[in-house]
Amino acid sequence: MTTSPDLVAGEPETARLVAAAGHWRTVAAATGPADRRAAEDGVRLAYRAAGLTAPEHIVWAGSPLEATATALLLTGRHDLPAAAADAATPAAADAAADRVGTVVARARRALEAAGVVPGPQAAGPCVREAVRTRPWEEERQRLLAFLGPGGWAERWSLTGAGLWQSTAALTLRIRDGITDVLAPGTGTGTGTDPAPGAARGLRSAVRQALLDSVAGQHDAPWLAAFDGAGHRLDGLAAVARAAGWWWPYERVAVLSERPVELHRDEAGRLDRADGPALAFPDGFALHAWRGMPVPAGFLDDLAGITPERIRTEDNAELRRVMLEHYGYDRYLADSGAQPLHRDETGVLWRIDLGDDEPVVMVEVVNSTPEPDGTSRVYWLRVPPATRTAREGVAWTFGVDPDSYRPERET
């Protein structure tokens, strides 16, 4: 990281921090092959800055999923396929074991290619505390003492604040995706251990392995805030610019590739209707629609969705995705919904959805005609407890029904 002669917010420094935020925004969203040489140099620099000897081996993985499996192997967890089968439902046990077995096989090949024999003796203890946590916190405290609470808050607002929400959400989705693969659901189990205990134990191991990780490019919000403050975090910044997540152990570092695809909507949420929203070169992928996680292949079936299919979907979250894709107004019309109430503001409609909250909408007509003389119809989703059309329309304006007296509705 570069050194700035002046950390106090002023016009030149403000412009520099804004530019740094833009740079780190690009890093956070970067896709494509890692710059392996630059990343490995960054790892060695981070170890030196922490007062540690550089790792003897650097292992590359095709995604954070494969890297997590590698970390589990290095910390002595060699039963992952069988444990995944025990944690899954009986119907899904074989598929879970096969899927985890494929990931573990790739992880073993990566270790073998790097000349590492899996096991705690090969890796040594995790050194994340020394490499990332301690210097990170000390640097934050130094900046806070230098700038004061107000100055630090201003610096954060110019740099990391704008990156934090979307990057943190993406990081959480990746962690959840990894856990779902390596430690699937909590069914009744197929082995001798009861599944709830087996699932908890496996999930605990996976989560611990994830806690050993450094988020690489997804540490961009904090690296943006520290940009220009000194050289102590240069190694971490170099890895972040060149690679994805990584795991620092005493004698081995595990690095993962960056995504090959990343698709988000205007709000920064994972979103893609025709393929994975996030994909890595080894095949690990996350599917989402407007931020909602969905199974692979789910979106392919939406083109032929029917009201009956929507009604029979057991998963409430997936049903909401179906409804948004199908259109609430179209669903009401095609489902034979009956109006609950009608007045001069519009028509109130309701459809019950079993274990989910009902869809309640107000149909309103724009009183200002379109250029062709027609009047456009709008559908406003309102709270389930709404009882009159006026109450629903008033709710959309944030007022009570008695106060809703527009001179002219548009």
Secondary structure, DSSP 4 states (H G I P E B T S, - for coil): --B-S--S--HHHHHHHHHHHHHHHHHHT--S---HHHHHHHHHHHHHHTT-PPPSEEEEESSHHHHHHHHHHHTT---HHHHHHHHS-GGGHHHHHHHHHHHHHHHHHHHHHTT--SSHHHH-SB-HIIIIIHHHHHHHHHHHHHHHHHHHHHHHHHTTHHHHHHHHHHHHHHHHHHHHHHS----S-SSSS-HHHHHHHHHHHHHHHHHT-B-GGGGHHHHHHHTTB-STTHHHHHHHHH-S-EEEBSSEEEEEPPPSEE-B-TTS-B--SSS-SEE-TTS-EE-EETTEE--TTTGGGGGG--HHHHHH---HHHHHHHHHHH-HHHHHHHTT--EEEEETTEEEEEEEETTEEEEEEEEEE-SS--TTS---EEEEE--TT--SHHHHHHHHTTS-GGG---SS--
